[in-house]
């Protein structure tokens, strides 16, 4: 089983666990809207958390939160676009669905420019709301899956010895064992041993997978 297959098994197990932790974070200064959204989503099995202002959400936000953010664009105090901007500055990448009671094209354009995942008008269609949240969940799951896989790969790379890293660096450049040996001042047989060991540590069985995992430390 190669690196990708092993990660697929781990990802399926992890994704099942993560799906239990996804939350819809509702930020709206209208208590009636908060209650209605909480009820609508709750009866459909979504876990929710409600906040009466952008300031309250910012104060409570933690980097490990996952799910989708449902934000009213027009609120007293900090509005939805400002909250979106502030969250971006803090490195929060939770998908954001902007909600407004005003069909404002300029606001919609600004929201999308600031990476909103969707833009809904009040009163919104329940089906469209659920679809927007589910799409946000899908993006969040994919992003976190990538983060987890990258972290696992980087951890494996740390297990390599300095010599194994040198060999790997030349292998991924397309060099053959007979070229690597004189470049490092070792025998071809020693190159083969180091190559076999590093590929075993990284759980890869071909050069394509080796190239992929070698790039993880540079992959943002």
matplotlib code that plots the C-alpha trace (Angstrom):
import matplotlib.pyplot as plt

x = [0.0, 1.5, 1.6, -1.7, -3.6, -2.4, -3.4, -6.8, -7.6, -6.4, -8.4, -11.6, -11.2, -10.4, -13.2, -15.7, -14.5, -14.3, -17.9, -19.0, -17.2, -18.4, -20.5, -22.6, -21.6, -24.5, -23.6, -26.6, -27.7, -31.4, -32.4, -35.4, -33.2, -30.7, -33.5, -35.1, -31.8, -30.9, -34.2, -34.1, -30.6, -31.0, -34.0, -31.9, -29.1, -26.6, -24.7, -24.9, -23.4, -25.0, -23.4, -25.1, -22.3, -19.1, -17.2, -18.6, -17.6, -14.1, -13.6, -14.7, -13.1, -10.5, -8.2, -9.5, -13.1, -14.3, -17.5, -19.2, -19.8, -23.3, -22.9, -25.4, -23.8, -25.6, -25.2, -24.8, -21.2, -19.0, -20.7, -20.3, -17.7, -15.5, -15.8, -14.8, -11.7, -10.7, -11.0, -8.8, -6.2, -6.2, -5.8, -9.3, -10.2, -13.7, -16.0, -18.2, -21.8, -22.8, -26.5, -28.3, -31.8, -30.7, -30.1, -26.9, -24.7, -21.8, -21.9, -22.1, -19.0, -17.1, -18.1, -16.9, -13.7, -13.0, -13.5, -17.1, -18.2, -21.8, -24.1, -27.8, -30.6, -33.2, -35.7, -33.7, -34.9, -34.3, -32.9, -30.5, -29.3, -28.7, -26.9, -24.6, -23.8, -23.1, -20.8, -19.0, -18.7, -17.2, -14.6, -13.7, -13.3, -11.1, -8.9, -8.5, -7.8, -5.0, -3.6, -3.6, -2.0, 0.7, 1.5, 1.7, 4.0, 6.3, 6.5, 7.7, 10.3, 11.7, 12.6, 15.1, 18.8, 20.9, 22.3, 18.9, 17.7, 20.7, 19.8, 16.2, 17.0, 18.9, 16.4, 13.6, 15.7, 15.7, 19.3, 20.1, 21.9, 25.1, 24.9, 24.1, 27.0, 29.9, 28.0, 27.9, 31.2, 29.6, 29.1, 26.1, 25.2, 25.2, 22.9, 20.5, 20.5, 19.8, 17.1, 15.4, 15.5, 14.1, 11.3, 10.4, 10.3, 8.1, 5.8, 6.3, 7.1, 7.7, 9.5, 6.3, 5.1, 8.5, 8.5, 5.0, 6.0, 9.3, 7.5, 5.3, 7.7, 7.5, 3.8, 1.8]
y = [0.0, 3.4, 6.7, 8.0, 4.8, 4.9, 8.5, 7.8, 5.2, 7.7, 10.5, 8.5, 7.7, 11.3, 12.8, 10.7, 12.1, 15.7, 15.6, 15.4, 18.6, 20.9, 23.8, 26.6, 29.8, 32.3, 36.0, 38.3, 41.2, 40.3, 37.8, 36.7, 35.8, 34.0, 31.9, 31.1, 30.0, 28.0, 26.2, 25.6, 24.2, 22.3, 20.3, 19.3, 18.0, 20.8, 21.9, 25.6, 28.4, 31.9, 35.3, 38.7, 40.7, 40.5, 41.6, 38.8, 36.2, 37.7, 37.6, 33.9, 32.6, 29.8, 28.5, 25.0, 25.9, 24.2, 24.5, 27.4, 31.0, 32.6, 36.3, 39.2, 41.9, 44.8, 44.8, 47.5, 48.0, 45.7, 44.8, 41.5, 42.7, 44.1, 40.8, 39.0, 41.2, 40.9, 37.2, 37.0, 39.1, 36.6, 33.6, 32.3, 30.3, 29.1, 29.4, 32.5, 32.8, 36.4, 37.2, 40.5, 41.9, 44.2, 43.3, 45.3, 44.3, 46.4, 44.6, 41.2, 42.1, 43.2, 40.0, 37.7, 39.8, 39.1, 35.3, 34.8, 31.3, 32.5, 35.5, 35.1, 37.6, 37.7, 36.2, 33.3, 30.0, 27.2, 24.9, 27.5, 28.2, 24.5, 24.1, 27.1, 25.6, 22.2, 23.6, 25.5, 22.3, 20.5, 23.3, 23.3, 19.5, 19.5, 22.3, 20.6, 17.3, 19.0, 20.5, 17.1, 15.3, 17.9, 17.8, 14.0, 14.1, 16.7, 14.6, 11.7, 13.8, 14.7, 11.1, 11.1, 11.3, 14.1, 11.6, 10.2, 13.8, 14.3, 11.1, 12.1, 15.6, 14.1, 11.3, 13.8, 15.8, 12.7, 11.6, 7.9, 5.9, 5.9, 9.7, 10.2, 8.0, 10.2, 13.4, 12.3, 10.4, 7.0, 3.7, 2.9, 0.1, 2.6, 4.9, 2.0, 1.2, 4.9, 5.1, 1.9, 3.1, 6.6, 5.3, 2.8, 5.6, 7.7, 4.7, 5.4, 2.8, 5.0, 8.2, 10.1, 9.7, 10.5, 13.8, 14.6, 14.1, 15.9, 19.0, 19.2, 21.4, 24.0, 23.6, 26.4]
z = [0.0, -1.1, 0.6, -1.0, -0.2, 3.4, 3.7, 2.1, 4.9, 7.6, 6.0, 5.9, 9.6, 10.4, 8.3, 10.2, 13.4, 12.1, 10.8, 14.4, 15.2, 12.4, 13.7, 12.0, 13.8, 13.5, 13.9, 13.8, 16.0, 15.6, 18.3, 16.3, 13.4, 15.6, 17.2, 13.8, 12.3, 15.3, 15.2, 11.4, 11.5, 14.8, 13.6, 10.6, 12.7, 12.5, 15.5, 16.0, 18.1, 18.1, 18.7, 18.9, 17.3, 15.3, 18.4, 20.4, 17.8, 17.5, 21.3, 21.5, 18.3, 18.6, 15.8, 16.2, 15.4, 12.2, 10.2, 8.5, 9.5, 8.8, 9.2, 8.8, 6.7, 8.4, 12.2, 14.7, 15.6, 13.5, 10.3, 8.4, 6.0, 8.8, 10.7, 7.6, 7.2, 10.8, 10.8, 7.7, 9.5, 12.3, 10.0, 10.3, 7.2, 8.1, 5.1, 5.5, 4.1, 4.1, 4.7, 4.1, 3.9, 1.2, -2.5, -2.7, -5.6, -4.2, -0.9, -2.7, -4.8, -1.7, 0.2, -2.6, -3.0, 0.6, 0.0, 1.1, 0.1, -0.7, -0.4, 0.5, 0.7, 3.5, 3.5, 2.1, 0.8, 3.3, 0.6, -0.6, 2.9, 3.6, 0.2, 1.0, 4.5, 3.1, 0.4, 3.2, 5.1, 2.1, 1.6, 5.3, 5.3, 2.3, 3.7, 7.0, 5.3, 3.4, 6.6, 8.3, 5.5, 5.1, 8.8, 8.7, 5.7, 7.3, 10.5, 8.4, 6.7, 10.1, 10.6, 7.8, 8.5, 6.9, 4.4, 3.5, 2.8, 0.5, -1.4, -1.6, -2.9, -5.8, -6.5, -6.8, -9.3, -11.5, -10.8, -11.1, -8.4, -10.5, -10.7, -7.0, -5.8, -7.0, -6.2, -2.5, -2.5, -1.7, -3.5, -5.7, -3.2, -0.3, -2.3, -2.9, 0.9, 1.8, -0.9, 0.3, 3.9, 3.2, 1.0, 3.8, 6.4, 4.1, 3.2, -0.5, -3.2, -6.3, -7.2, -8.0, -4.4, -3.1, -5.1, -3.8, -0.1, -0.5, -1.6, 1.6, 3.5, 0.8, 0.3, 2.1]

ax = plt.figure().add_subplot(projection="3d")
ax.plot(x, y, z, "-o")
ax.set_aspect("equal")
plt.show()
